[in-house]
Amino acid sequence: MADKSKKADIKISGMGCASCAIKIEKSLDDLDGVQEAHINLATEKATIKYDMGKLELDQIEKAISNAGYEVVKDKAVIKIGGMTCAMCVKAIEDNLNKLNGISEVTVNLGAEKAYVSYNSDLVTIDDMRDEIEDLGYQFLGLEGEESQELEEEVRQKDLKSKRNRIIVGFGVSLTLMAMMLLNIMAPFYMPYFMLLVSIIPFIYVSYPIFSAAFRALQNKTLDMDVMYSLGIGVAFVSSILGTFNIILTPEFMFYETALMLASFLTLGRYLEARAKSRTSTAIKKLIGLQAQTATLIEDGVEKEVPIEDVQIDDIVLVKPGEKIPADGKVVSGESYVDESMITGESIPSFKKDGEEVVGGTLNKNGVLKFKTTRVGKDTVLSQIIMLVDQAQGSKPPVQRIADKAVSYFIPTVLTIAMVAFVVWYFILGSTLLFGLTVLISILVVACPCALGLATPTAVTVGIGRGAELGILIKEGESLEVSEKLSTILFDKTGTLTKGRPQVTDIFAVNGIEEDVLMIAASVEKNSQHPLAEAIMAKSREKLLILKEISKFDTVGGMGVKAQLNDNEILVGNRALFKDNSIIIDEKLEEILSGLENEGKTAIIVGLDGEVYGIIAVSDTVKTTTPLAIHELEKMGLETVMITGDNPKTAKAVAEQIGIRRVLSEVLPHEKAQEVSKIQSQGKSVAFVGDGINDAPALAQADVGIAIGSGTDVAIESGEIVLINNEPIDAAASIQLSRKVMGRIKLNIFWAFAYNVILIPVAAGMLYPNFGITFRPEYAGLAMALSSVTIVSLSLLLKGYVPVTKQLSANLKKEGD
């Protein structure tokens, strides 16, 4: 018996000590089929010998994941040419999945790409190339390689080939049809003439279809090329048999029909290929934004270099009309910069010394010098391209319906075609000509291509459109979940408010106001909290000299403690003072309540066990926040604000922006628990917040919506990232998701409806009562139009603008 043992090296992350290695080894040893497992903590690799007859690689990887560690996989995006239908997708996915070392494969028919997760120690890109080419498809290179020209060259060559075949096919078939209708030639010679005239054009036009069908059968796959080959093959062979009176008679004249059918099939694929190439225009535009060169300033001299040579901390000069080549911070100059393709914001942004600029944006009118902070694959633009590309390779759960239907489609259609032929010819006694016409029409009119294109084209266009609007949808599944949302939670600071609070009031109890501010600022200079930044800004404005403090300690959700000389300092909220047994008298409570009723956050300053003073801080609500809440409520979503503020302050802010429900005094680590509580009521929840501070809540929510800063988009938490720091885009993201899901459902409906309606018509169900038949050439035309219709419906998403985006733009115009 052949030895089925296989050795695999798996990269693992998350191991911290020897006990981690022991834990993973035990998990692997418990698997039936693992013969030997060794974990190398230093290299973070597991070397496993296993029996391929009992165990598959993905089961081993799952065991490692279940043990609490992450399997590190290589990822590749492969460009593929020659795919025509959903069965092509299935064939590629099935065959690549058979390669040992491949964990997951998703093929996007619309984008013509395969997204592969694999172990490079077990399988190589060359192995995948061989598998794809053995199936008869074209390996056009990897995403990110300089394969754009090759891809375009192959596409143009393919389109030209199809166009030539269409011209020949229709030119000859229409001529033959006209000759038959006009009776130009004697009936006896007509069949021989038609055979001689049509045979070479037929071979030329239909060769790609027959060769693809042959490859499919070689690989034991039934696809649409097999069905189409049967349809046009039966038509042409029947004509030859009729011409020479072999079994059939000369009335079986399908020469022009067979040629026209092949031409319609080619026309359908020509139109489909052109339409599909437009589904990925958004990501092509993003790639096109990348500058090819940069002007560096070295020792006061300008030097133009390729973009690949730009390093971090280089000084770059950008003149009017030039693209900014990398991310950085302006060191001199002023200019307006068009950031619309990155943020979706149409109004140019003014940049001056200290402002951040993003690579790929367009300098409009001034000269800027900036120091680079991110280059190459680390730039915002590169991150956006990566996220969009990965998202376009994901499949929302709704696609399972189409995938399931496609797997049964062709066998079902073949069965219907044969049964219809038997019923009409053998049972109902129709002519053989009618029976063959029904058979050919069914084989040609049926089309799972539309089903295969329904989801991926809409996902590709929709996610690309989102990127143009500054909304990054990281995976297709979030589209479907967004459609079912019932509740949306907003973190307050930095999400609903600007996150740049200002000191508005200072009250001193037993001293002077500037001393209260000086003590608070001396402590808060060590904190990164937005409220601390407000106190520091006020101290700088007052030109205060701060003291050195010691024993600085943060108390989560309450405030900070520190030592100033021999004095103990507390700066925080009521909970901090209660926790330290410091009493707040009625007079102070009245001051605190008054400030909170105005929507201000009151910060209490304590000195040696007594309240020393109060500092009031107010955070301005973002301009678009009330509009965002109003639109979300109109969409039927319950809006909730979650904050660490006390109830009075939180309620005042909520009333200002129109939120009815408030969760106040929630500590940072409790936010995820609050999300879970709402989910336990059977509600589907979205959480909108900062991608760093709110990571647990974003991960817990059904859809995490992370608000980016415009310069940090690679936020791991959350399924949707908003590049603009505006809550209105949270509403826009849900509207976009619902629009894409609506388009997917419409596509799937028409794909099913098309087949459900036309296959019975082609089978002759309307003939007995209405005398309606479906000629094969009409069936070919209908087939050609079906996929084009689905792709065209998806392409309409390219012009979609969420209602909230339009309202937001109008609001900004009014503000200006």
C-alpha positions in Angstrom: 0.0 0.0 0.0 1.3 3.5 -0.9 2.5 5.6 1.9 0.1 8.5 2.4 2.2 10.3 5.0 2.8 14.0 4.4 4.9 16.5 6.2 3.7 20.1 6.6 5.2 23.2 8.2 2.6 25.6 9.5 3.4 29.2 10.7 1.7 30.1 14.0 1.3 33.4 15.8 0.3 34.1 19.3 2.8 31.7 21.1 4.4 33.3 24.1 6.1 30.6 26.1 6.9 26.9 26.2 3.4 26.0 27.6 1.9 27.4 24.4 3.9 25.0 22.3 2.9 22.1 24.6 -0.7 23.1 24.4 -0.6 23.1 20.5 1.2 19.8 20.4 -1.4 18.2 22.6 -4.2 19.5 20.4 -2.5 18.1 17.3 -1.7 14.7 19.0 -5.4 14.3 19.8 -6.2 14.3 16.0 -6.6 10.9 14.5 -4.1 10.8 11.7 -1.3 13.0 13.1 1.8 10.8 13.3 4.2 13.4 14.7 4.0 17.0 15.7 6.8 19.3 16.8 6.4 23.0 17.7 9.4 25.3 17.3 8.8 28.3 19.6 11.8 30.3 18.2 10.7 30.0 14.5 7.0 30.0 15.4 6.4 26.9 13.2 4.7 23.6 13.7 6.2 20.7 11.8 3.6 18.0 11.4 3.6 14.6 9.8 0.2 13.2 9.1 -1.8 10.6 7.2 -3.5 12.3 4.2 -6.0 9.4 4.1 -7.3 10.3 7.5 -6.7 14.0 7.8 -6.7 17.2 5.7 -4.6 20.3 6.2 -7.6 22.5 7.1 -8.5 20.1 10.0 -5.0 20.6 11.4 -5.3 24.4 11.0 -8.7 24.3 12.7 -7.2 22.4 15.7 -4.5 25.0 16.1 -7.1 27.8 15.9 -9.3 26.0 18.5 -6.3 25.9 20.8 -6.4 29.7 20.7 -3.6 30.5 18.2 -3.6 31.9 14.8 -2.4 30.1 11.7 -0.4 32.5 9.5 -1.3 32.0 5.9 0.1 33.5 2.7 -2.4 35.2 0.4 -2.4 35.7 -3.3 -4.8 37.4 -5.8 -4.5 35.6 -9.1 -5.8 37.2 -12.3 -7.5 34.7 -14.5 -8.6 34.9 -18.2 -11.1 32.7 -20.1 -13.8 32.3 -17.5 -17.3 32.4 -18.9 -19.8 31.1 -16.4 -20.4 30.0 -12.8 -19.3 26.5 -13.7 -15.8 27.9 -14.6 -15.7 29.4 -11.1 -16.7 26.1 -9.5 -14.1 24.1 -11.6 -11.3 26.5 -10.6 -12.3 26.6 -6.9 -12.7 22.8 -6.7 -9.3 22.0 -8.4 -7.3 24.6 -6.5 -8.8 23.3 -3.2 -7.5 19.9 -4.0 -3.9 21.1 -3.9 -2.3 20.3 -0.6 -1.5 23.5 1.3 -4.4 25.6 0.0 -6.8 26.6 2.8 -9.4 28.7 1.0 -10.2 29.8 -2.5 -12.7 32.3 -3.7 -13.1 33.1 -7.4 -14.9 36.3 -8.4 -16.3 35.9 -11.9 -17.0 39.6 -12.3 -13.5 40.7 -11.3 -11.9 37.7 -13.0 -9.7 37.0 -10.0 -9.0 34.1 -7.6 -8.3 35.0 -3.9 -6.2 32.2 -2.4 -5.1 31.6 1.2 -2.3 29.0 1.2 0.8 27.6 2.9 3.8 28.5 0.8 5.8 25.6 2.3 3.4 23.1 0.8 2.2 24.7 -2.4 3.6 27.4 -4.8 2.1 29.9 -7.2 3.6 27.8 -10.0 1.5 24.9 -8.8 -1.6 27.0 -8.9 -0.6 28.3 -12.4 -0.3 24.8 -13.7 -3.7 23.8 -12.2 -5.4 26.8 -13.8 -3.8 26.3 -17.2 -4.5 22.6 -17.2 -8.1 23.5 -16.8 -7.8 25.6 -20.0 -7.9 29.1 -18.4 -5.3 31.8 -18.6 -3.0 32.7 -15.7 -2.5 36.4 -16.1 -0.3 37.1 -13.1 -0.7 38.2 -9.5 -2.3 41.3 -8.3 0.4 43.8 -7.4 2.8 42.6 -10.1 3.5 44.5 -13.2 0.9 42.5 -15.1 -1.5 45.2 -16.0 -0.2 45.6 -19.5 -0.3 41.8 -20.1 -3.9 41.6 -18.7 -5.0 44.4 -21.0 -3.2 42.9 -24.0 -4.9 39.5 -23.4 -8.3 41.2 -22.9 -8.0 43.3 -26.1 -6.8 40.2 -28.1 -9.7 38.2 -26.8 -12.2 41.0 -27.6 -10.8 41.4 -31.1 -11.0 37.6 -31.7 -14.6 37.5 -30.6 -15.5 40.6 -32.7 -14.1 39.0 -35.8 -16.0 35.8 -35.2 -19.2 37.7 -34.7 -18.8 39.6 -38.0 -18.1 36.4 -39.9 -20.9 34.4 -38.2 -23.6 36.9 -38.6 -22.4 37.9 -42.1 -22.7 34.4 -43.4 -25.7 33.2 -41.5 -27.8 36.3 -42.4 -26.8 35.9 -46.1 -27.9 32.2 -46.0 -31.1 33.1 -44.3 -31.9 35.7 -46.9 -31.2 33.2 -49.7 -33.6 30.7 -48.2 -36.4 33.2 -47.7 -36.0 34.5 -51.3 -35.7 31.0 -52.9 -32.6 32.1 -54.9 -31.4 28.6 -55.5 -33.1 25.4 -56.6 -34.3 23.3 -53.6 -32.1 20.3 -54.7 -28.8 22.3 -54.7 -29.6 24.4 -51.7 -28.5 22.0 -48.9 -25.1 21.3 -50.5 -24.5 25.0 -51.1 -25.4 25.9 -47.6 -23.0 23.1 -46.3 -20.1 24.3 -48.4 -20.7 28.0 -47.5 -21.2 27.5 -43.8 -18.8 24.8 -42.7 -15.6 26.9 -42.5 -17.3 29.9 -40.9 -19.1 27.5 -38.5 -15.7 25.9 -37.4 -14.1 29.3 -37.1 -16.9 30.8 -35.0 -17.7 27.8 -32.8 -14.1 26.5 -32.3 -13.6 28.3 -28.9 -16.9 26.8 -27.7 -16.1 23.2 -28.7 -12.5 23.4 -27.4 -13.7 24.7 -24.0 -16.3 22.0 -23.9 -13.7 19.3 -24.6 -11.4 20.6 -21.8 -14.4 20.6 -19.4 -15.2 17.0 -20.2 -11.5 16.1 -19.9 -11.6 17.5 -16.4 -14.9 15.7 -15.7 -16.9 19.0 -15.5 -20.2 19.8 -17.0 -20.3 23.5 -17.9 -22.2 25.8 -20.3 -19.7 25.2 -23.1 -20.7 21.5 -23.0 -24.4 22.5 -23.2 -23.8 25.0 -26.0 -21.7 22.5 -27.9 -24.5 20.0 -27.7 -27.0 22.6 -28.9 -25.1 24.0 -31.9 -23.5 20.5 -32.6 -26.9 18.8 -32.8 -28.1 21.6 -35.1 -25.2 21.3 -37.5 -24.9 17.5 -37.5 -28.6 17.2 -38.1 -28.3 19.4 -41.1 -25.4 17.3 -42.5 -27.5 14.1 -42.0 -30.5 15.7 -43.7 -28.4 16.9 -46.6 -27.2 13.4 -47.4 -30.5 11.7 -46.5 -28.8 9.7 -43.6 -31.6 9.0 -41.2 -33.0 12.5 -41.6 -34.3 14.3 -44.6 -33.3 17.7 -46.3 -36.0 19.5 -44.3 -33.6 19.4 -41.3 -31.8 22.5 -42.4 -30.1 24.1 -39.4 -27.0 25.4 -41.1 -27.8 29.1 -40.7 -29.4 28.4 -37.3 -26.3 26.6 -36.0 -24.0 29.4 -37.3 -26.3 32.1 -35.9 -26.4 30.3 -32.6 -22.7 30.2 -32.3 -22.6 33.9 -33.3 -25.1 34.9 -30.6 -23.2 32.9 -28.0 -20.0 34.7 -29.0 -21.8 38.1 -29.0 -23.1 37.4 -25.5 -19.6 36.7 -24.3 -18.2 39.7 -26.1 -20.7 42.0 -24.5 -20.3 40.3 -21.1 -16.5 40.6 -21.3 -16.7 44.3 -22.1 -19.2 44.9 -19.2 -17.1 42.8 -16.7 -14.0 44.9 -17.5 -15.9 47.9 -16.2 -16.9 46.4 -12.8 -13.3 46.9 -11.5 -12.9 50.5 -12.7 -13.0 51.8 -9.1 -9.9 49.9 -8.0 -8.2 50.7 -11.3 -8.8 54.4 -10.6 -7.3 54.0 -7.2 -4.2 52.2 -8.6 -4.0 55.0 -11.2 -3.8 57.6 -8.5 -0.4 56.3 -7.4 2.4 58.7 -8.5 5.2 57.2 -10.5 7.9 59.8 -9.5 8.7 62.2 -6.7 10.8 65.3 -6.4 13.1 65.1 -3.4 15.0 68.0 -1.8 18.5 66.9 -1.0 21.0 69.5 0.3 18.7 72.2 -1.2 18.8 70.6 -4.6 15.6 69.2 -6.4 16.0 65.6 -7.6 13.4 63.6 -9.4 13.4 59.9 -8.4 11.1 56.8 -9.0 8.5 56.5 -6.4 10.1 53.2 -5.2 13.2 55.2 -4.1 11.3 57.4 -1.7 12.1 56.7 2.0 10.6 57.7 5.3 11.7 61.2 6.5 12.6 62.3 3.0 11.6 66.0 2.1 9.4 66.0 -1.0 8.4 69.0 -3.1 5.0 69.0 -4.8 4.1 71.6 -7.3 0.6 72.7 -8.4 -1.2 70.0 -10.5 1.1 67.2 -9.2 0.1 64.1 -7.3 1.3 63.8 -3.7 3.6 60.7 -3.9 3.5 59.5 -0.3 1.9 60.2 3.1 3.5 62.9 5.2 3.4 66.1 7.2 3.7 69.6 5.6 6.9 71.4 6.6 6.4 74.5 4.5 4.0 76.1 2.0 0.3 76.4 1.7 -2.2 74.9 -0.8 -5.6 73.4 -1.4 -5.5 69.6 -2.0 -8.1 67.6 -3.8 -8.7 64.4 -1.6 -11.9 63.4 -3.2 -10.7 60.0 -4.6 -9.4 59.1 -1.1 -12.1 60.5 1.2 -15.1 61.0 -1.1 -15.1 64.7 0.0 -15.5 66.9 -3.0 -14.3 70.2 -1.4 -10.5 70.6 -1.5 -8.8 70.6 1.9 -6.5 73.5 2.9 -3.0 72.3 3.9 -0.4 74.3 5.8 2.6 73.7 8.0 2.0 70.8 10.3 -1.0 69.4 8.3 -1.0 65.8 7.1 -1.1 65.0 3.4 -2.1 61.7 1.8 -0.4 60.0 -1.1 -2.4 59.9 -4.4 -4.2 63.2 -3.7 -3.9 66.2 -6.0 -2.1 69.4 -5.1 -4.2 72.2 -6.6 -2.7 75.7 -6.5 0.3 76.1 -4.2 3.8 74.6 -3.6 4.1 72.2 -0.7 7.1 70.7 1.0 6.4 67.7 3.3 8.3 65.1 5.2 7.3 61.6 4.4 5.8 59.4 7.2 4.5 56.5 5.2 5.8 55.1 1.8 5.1 52.2 -0.5 2.6 49.6 0.8 2.2 51.5 4.1 0.5 54.5 2.5 -3.2 55.2 3.0 -3.8 54.7 -0.7 -2.0 51.3 -0.7 -4.0 50.2 2.3 -7.3 51.2 0.7 -6.4 49.3 -2.5 -5.5 46.3 -0.4 -8.8 46.4 1.6 -11.0 47.0 -1.4 -9.3 44.2 -3.3 -9.7 41.7 -0.4 -13.3 42.8 0.1 -14.1 42.2 -3.6 -12.9 38.7 -3.2 -15.3 37.9 -0.4 -18.7 36.2 -0.7 -21.8 37.3 1.2 -23.9 34.4 2.5 -26.6 35.2 -0.1 -24.3 33.8 -2.8 -24.7 30.3 -1.3 -28.2 30.3 -2.9 -26.7 30.9 -6.4 -23.8 28.5 -5.8 -26.2 25.7 -4.7 -28.5 26.3 -7.7 -25.6 26.3 -10.2 -24.3 22.9 -9.0 -27.6 21.3 -9.9 -28.4 23.6 -12.9 -26.7 21.9 -15.8 -27.8 18.3 -15.0 -31.3 19.5 -14.5 -31.4 21.4 -17.9 -29.9 18.4 -19.7 -32.6 16.2 -18.2 -35.4 18.7 -19.1 -34.0 18.9 -22.7 -34.0 15.1 -23.1 -37.4 14.6 -21.5 -38.9 17.4 -23.7 -37.5 15.8 -26.8 -38.9 12.3 -25.8 -42.3 13.7 -24.8 -42.8 15.7 -28.0 -41.4 13.1 -30.5 -42.2 9.7 -29.0 -45.3 10.5 -26.8 -47.1 13.4 -28.4 -46.1 12.4 -32.0 -44.6 15.7 -33.1 -42.2 15.8 -36.1 -38.6 15.0 -35.5 -37.8 18.5 -36.7 -40.0 20.0 -33.9 -38.5 17.7 -31.3 -34.9 18.6 -32.3 -35.8 22.3 -32.3 -37.1 22.1 -28.8 -34.0 20.2 -27.7 -31.6 22.7 -29.2 -33.6 25.7 -27.9 -33.5 24.4 -24.3 -29.8 23.7 -24.4 -29.1 27.2 -25.8 -31.5 29.3 -23.8 -30.5 27.9 -20.3 -27.9 30.1 -18.7 -26.3 29.8 -15.2 -23.9 32.5 -16.2 -26.4 35.1 -15.0 -26.6 33.3 -11.6 -22.8 33.2 -11.4 -22.5 36.9 -12.1 -25.4 38.1 -9.9 -23.5 38.5 -6.7 -19.8 39.1 -7.6 -20.5 41.9 -10.0 -22.7 43.8 -7.5 -20.2 43.2 -4.7 -17.3 44.3 -6.9 -19.0 47.5 -8.1 -20.6 48.3 -4.8 -17.4 48.0 -2.7 -15.5 49.9 -5.3 -18.2 52.7 -5.2 -17.9 52.7 -1.4 -14.1 53.3 -1.7 -14.8 56.3 -4.0 -17.2 57.7 -1.3 -14.7 57.2 1.5 -16.5 54.1 2.8 -14.3 50.9 3.0 -16.3 47.7 3.3 -13.8 45.1 4.3 -15.9 42.0 3.6 -19.0 41.0 1.7 -20.7 39.4 4.7 -21.1 42.8 6.3 -23.3 43.9 3.4 -25.9 41.3 4.2 -25.7 41.9 8.0 -26.1 45.7 7.5 -29.4 45.1 5.8 -30.7 43.4 8.9 -29.6 45.9 11.5 -32.1 47.1 14.1 -29.9 49.1 16.5 -26.9 51.3 16.0 -24.7 52.4 19.0 -22.4 55.5 18.8 -19.5 56.2 21.0 -19.7 59.9 21.9 -16.3 61.4 22.1 -14.6 61.7 18.7 -17.5 60.0 17.0 -20.6 62.2 17.5 -18.5 65.0 18.8 -15.3 66.5 17.4 -13.2 65.0 20.1 -11.4 68.3 20.5 -13.1 69.6 23.7 -12.3 73.1 25.1 -12.2 74.5 28.6 -15.2 76.7 29.2 -15.4 77.3 32.9 -13.0 77.2 35.9 -14.2 77.3 39.6 -11.8 77.6 42.5 -12.9 76.4 46.0 -10.0 77.6 48.2 -7.6 79.3 45.8 -7.4 81.0 42.5 -8.6 79.7 39.2 -5.2 79.7 37.6 -3.8 77.5 40.4 -6.7 75.0 39.7 -5.8 74.9 36.1 -2.0 74.7 36.7 -2.4 71.7 39.1 -4.8 69.9 36.7 -2.5 70.6 33.7 0.6 69.4 35.6 -1.1 66.1 36.1 -2.8 65.8 32.7 0.3 66.5 30.6 1.0 62.8 31.0 -2.4 61.7 29.6 -3.5 61.2 26.0 -7.3 61.7 26.8 -9.1 64.4 24.7 -10.2 66.1 28.0 -6.6 66.2 29.1 -5.6 67.8 25.8 -8.2 70.5 26.4 -6.8 71.3 29.8 -3.3 71.4 28.3 -4.4 73.7 25.5 -5.9 76.1 28.1 -2.7 76.1 30.2 -0.6 77.0 27.1 -3.1 79.8 26.3 -2.6 81.2 29.9 1.2 80.7 29.6 1.3 78.7 32.9 4.4 77.2 34.2 3.7 73.5 35.1 5.0 71.5 38.0 6.8 68.2 37.9 4.6 65.4 39.3 5.3 61.8 40.4 3.4 58.5 40.9 1.1 59.2 38.0 -1.6 56.6 37.7 -4.7 56.3 35.5 -7.9 55.0 37.0 -9.9 53.6 34.0 -13.2 55.5 33.4 -12.7 57.7 36.4 -9.6 59.9 36.1 -6.0 60.1 37.2 -4.0 60.2 40.5 -0.6 61.8 41.0 1.8 63.3 43.6 2.8 66.9 43.5 5.7 67.4 46.0 4.1 66.0 49.1 0.5 66.6 48.0 -1.8 64.0 46.6 -3.7 65.2 43.5 -6.9 63.7 42.0 -8.3 64.8 38.7 -11.5 63.1 37.5 -15.2 62.5 37.9 -17.5 61.9 40.9 -16.7 58.2 40.9 -13.0 58.8 41.5 -13.7 61.1 44.5 -16.3 58.6 45.9 -13.8 55.8 45.5 -11.3 57.9 47.5 -13.9 58.8 50.2 -13.9 62.5 49.4 -17.2 64.3 50.1 -18.7 66.7 47.5 -20.9 69.2 49.4 -24.3 70.6 48.2 -22.8 73.8 46.9 -20.3 72.0 44.7 -23.0 69.5 43.6 -25.2 72.4 42.5 -22.3 73.8 40.4 -21.6 70.3 38.9 -25.3 69.8 38.0 -25.6 73.2 36.4 -22.6 72.5 34.2 -23.9 69.1 33.3 -27.3 70.4 32.4 -25.5 72.6 29.9 -24.0 69.5 28.3 -20.5 70.2 29.7 -18.2 67.7 31.3 -17.2 68.7 34.8 -13.7 67.7 35.9 -13.1 67.8 39.6 -9.6 68.7 40.9 -8.7 67.4 44.4 -5.8 68.3 46.7 -4.9 66.3 49.8 -8.4 64.7 50.3 -10.5 67.8 49.5 -12.1 69.3 46.4 -9.8 72.1 45.2 -11.7 73.2 42.1 -13.8 72.3 39.1 -12.9 72.6 35.4 -15.8 72.5 32.8 -15.0 71.2 29.4 -17.3 71.2 26.4 -16.9 69.1 23.2 -18.5 70.5 20.1 -21.0 68.2 18.3 -19.9 67.5 14.7 -21.9 69.4 12.0 -23.4 66.3 10.4 -24.2 64.5 13.6 -27.9 65.6 14.0 -28.5 64.9 10.3 -26.9 61.4 10.7 -29.1 60.5 13.6 -32.3 61.8 11.9 -31.6 59.8 8.7 -30.8 56.6 10.7 -34.1 57.0 12.6 -35.9 57.5 9.3 -34.4 54.2 8.1 -36.0 52.4 11.1 -32.9 52.1 13.2 -32.8 52.7 16.9 -29.9 55.0 17.8 -28.1 54.8 21.1 -25.3 56.9 22.5 -22.8 55.2 24.8 -20.4 57.3 26.9 -18.5 57.5 30.2 -20.1 60.8 31.0 -22.5 61.2 33.9 -26.2 60.9 33.0 -26.9 64.7 33.1 -24.1 65.6 30.7 -24.9 62.6 28.4 -28.6 63.5 28.3 -27.9 67.1 27.4 -25.7 66.1 24.5 -28.2 63.5 23.4 -31.0 66.0 23.3 -28.8 68.4 21.3 -28.3 65.7 18.5 -31.6 63.9 18.7 -30.7 60.6 20.3 -33.4 59.3 22.6 -31.6 56.4 24.4 -28.4 57.0 26.3 -26.1 54.6 28.1 -24.0 56.8 30.5 -21.1 56.2 32.9 -20.0 53.2 30.9 -16.4 52.4 31.4 -14.3 51.5 28.2 -14.1 47.8 29.0 -17.9 47.7 29.5 -18.9 48.9 26.1 -18.6 45.4 24.6 -20.8 44.1 27.4 -23.5 46.7 26.6 -23.4 45.6 22.9 -23.9 42.0 24.0 -26.8 42.9 26.3 -28.7 44.5 23.3 -27.8 41.5 21.1 -29.3 39.2 23.8 -32.6 40.9 23.2 -32.6 39.4 19.7 -31.5 42.7 18.0 -28.8 43.0 15.3 -26.4 45.7 16.4 -23.9 48.0 14.7 -21.3 49.9 16.8 -19.7 53.1 15.5 -16.5 54.2 17.3 -12.8 54.7 17.3 -10.9 51.8 15.8 -8.4 51.7 18.7 -10.2 52.6 21.9 -13.4 50.8 21.0 -11.9 47.6 19.5 -13.7 45.1 21.8 -17.1 46.7 21.1 -16.5 46.9 17.4 -15.6 43.2 17.4 -18.6 42.3 19.5 -21.1 44.1 17.3 -22.7 42.4 14.3 -21.2 45.2 12.2 -18.3 47.2 13.5 -18.1 50.6 11.9 -14.7 52.2 12.7 -14.3 55.9 12.1 -10.9 56.6 10.6 -8.9 59.7 10.8 -8.3 59.9 7.0 -4.7 58.9 7.5 -5.1 55.6 9.3 -7.5 53.3 7.5 -5.9 49.9 8.2 -8.1 49.5 11.3 -8.3 45.8 12.2 -11.5 46.1 14.3 -14.7 46.6 12.5 -16.0 45.4 9.1 -16.5 48.9 7.8 -14.0 51.8 7.9 -15.0 55.4 7.4 -12.1 57.4 6.1 -13.8 60.7 6.9 -14.3 61.4 10.6 -18.0 62.0 10.1 -21.0 60.1 11.6 -23.0 60.9 8.5 -20.9 58.3 6.7 -22.1 55.6 9.1 -25.6 56.2 7.7 -24.3 56.4 4.2 -22.5 53.0 4.7 -25.7 51.3 5.7 -27.6 52.9 2.8 -24.9 51.7 0.4 -24.9 48.2 1.9 -28.7 48.0 1.6 -28.5 49.3 -2.0 -25.9 46.6 -2.9 -27.9 43.9 -1.3 -31.0 45.1 -3.0 -29.1 44.9 -6.4 -27.8 41.4 -5.6 -31.3 40.2 -4.8 -32.7 41.9 -8.0 -29.9 40.2 -10.0 -30.6 36.8 -8.5 -34.3 37.3 -9.1 -33.8 38.1 -12.8 -31.3 35.3 -13.2 -33.8 32.8 -11.8 -36.8 34.4 -13.5 -35.0 34.3 -16.9 -34.4 30.6 -16.7 -37.8 29.8 -15.0 -39.7 31.6 -17.7 -37.7 30.9 -20.9 -36.8 27.2 -20.4 -40.5 26.1 -20.3 -41.2 28.3 -23.3 -38.3 26.7 -25.1 -39.6 23.3 -24.1 -42.9 24.1 -26.0 -45.3 24.5 -23.1 -47.0 27.4 -24.9 -47.3 25.6 -28.2 -50.5 23.5 -27.6 -52.7 26.4 -26.6 -51.1 29.4 -28.2 -49.0 28.0 -31.0 -45.9 29.7 -29.6 -42.5 28.2 -30.2 -39.0 29.4 -29.4 -36.7 29.3 -32.4 -33.1 28.3 -31.5 -31.7 31.6 -32.8 -34.0 33.6 -30.6 -33.0 31.4 -27.7 -29.3 32.3 -28.5 -30.2 36.0 -28.5 -32.0 35.7 -25.2 -29.0 33.8 -23.7 -26.6 36.5 -24.9 -28.7 39.3 -23.3 -29.2 37.6 -19.9 -25.7 37.9 -18.5 -25.3 41.4 -20.0 -28.5 42.5 -18.3 -27.2 41.2 -14.9 -23.8 42.9 -15.3 -25.5 46.1 -16.5 -27.8 46.2 -13.4 -24.7 45.9 -11.2 -22.9 48.7 -13.2 -25.7 51.1 -12.3 -24.3 51.1 -8.8 -21.3 53.0 -10.1 -23.4 56.2 -10.1 -25.1 55.6 -6.7 -24.9 58.3 -4.1 -26.4 57.6 -0.7 -29.1 60.1 0.3 -27.2 61.1 3.4 -24.2 62.0 1.2 -26.3 64.3 -0.9 -27.9 65.9 2.2 -24.4 66.3 3.9 -23.1 68.1 0.8 -26.1 70.4 0.8 -25.5 71.1 4.5 -21.9 72.0 3.9 -22.8 74.4 1.0 -25.3 76.2 3.3 -22.5 76.4 5.9 -20.1 77.9 3.4 
